[in-house]
Amino acid sequence: MAAVPEGYYESTNPFLVHGPRGFEEFKLLEGFGMYVRMDFPGVPEECVRISLDPAKKSLAVYADAPKVHRYDLAQRKYLSVIETVCRCCVFDRFTYQMSDGVLRLHLSKSNIDPRRSSCIEFKYSAFGEDISGNDMDESYESKQLEDGNLYVRLDMPGVPKDNFTVSVANGKVNLTGQAPALRHDSGSRLYSADVVMLSGPVDFPSHRVKTIIKNGVIRLLVPPV
């Protein structure tokens, strides 16, 4: 069996075929607010921490994606920072929702300089690494196991566990997932990928492919043919 090379990654999720692209999305809201969508595949709600600095000029989002399967390469850690770049505004409050590997943040700003009108300037930075300190931007990883099975991990943030479909046809294991639009998302997202190319144009029942679906990440154990 062969697969997409281990660590396959692009500047946006390479398996996204329809919908807003990029790992984050920003939208200005009425009332001097801002909406931010951040993809943190593999991160459960209890592993998110948000910190507003004392000056209220920057907000940091820390997120940990634990190893779910013993074949995962490493635990993943994320850090995203949103900063004001003006002298007239500060962040005053925020709310967030975390589901299916996506964090949705509603952030409000206040004008502290009455001599200036409200502005919309901000700066965003994002970082990702595995627990050993290496860059961890891979949306896909695969590993051939000693028992002949192929282990595959694939990121499809925003897709609920009941919106995945695995099929086997013409020597390909295909995975599709639909991520609905929530809150202020600009649209739903559709993912699709031929995650495994078998040794020939063979078919077998898809239920032979074992799946673990959690927090916008699907893990497959594909049997040998």
Buried (B, 14 or more C-beta within 10 A) or exposed (E): BEBBEBBBBEEEBBBBEEBBEEBBBBEEEEEBBBBBBBBBBBBBEEBBEBEBEEEBBBBBBBBBBBBBEEBBBBBBBBEBBBBBEBEBBBBEEBEBEBBBBBBBBBBBBEBEEEEEEEBEEBEEEBEBBBBEEEEBBBBBBBBBEEEEBBBBBBBBBBBBBEBBEBEBEEBBBBBBBBBEBBEBBEEBBBBBBBBBEBEEEEEBEBEEBEBEBBBBBBBBBBEEB
